[in-house]
Amino acid sequence: MAELRLGSLNYVALMGRVTQEPELKYTPKGTPICNFNIAVNRRWKNKETEEWKEETSFFRVTTLGRGA
């Protein structure tokens, strides 16, 4: 059975707009946690109608430690 390597599953690169003020908190041990939302637009051309379409996706992001 192949070994599952979770480290490669935790990396995502998203480019978008922050939709609200980031929220910074700390755990009881002092580790920072930052929560924020971003909006990412996607634009494409419909092959059947030759019409441009646009779609926005919203993502909730949580960072821990130094990234926060």
Stockholm file with secondary structure:
# STOCKHOLM 1.0

chainA/1-68         MAELRLGSLNYVALMGRVTQEPELKYTPKGTPICNFNIAVNRRWKNKETEEWKEETSFFRVTTLGRGA
#=GR chainA/1-68 SS CCCCCGGGGSCCCCCCEECSCCEEEECTTCCEEEEEEEEEEEEEECTTTCCEEEEEEEEEEEEEGGGC
#=GC SS_cons        CCCCCGGGGSCCCCCCEECSCCEEEECTTCCEEEEEEEEEEEEEECTTTCCEEEEEEEEEEEEEGGGC
//
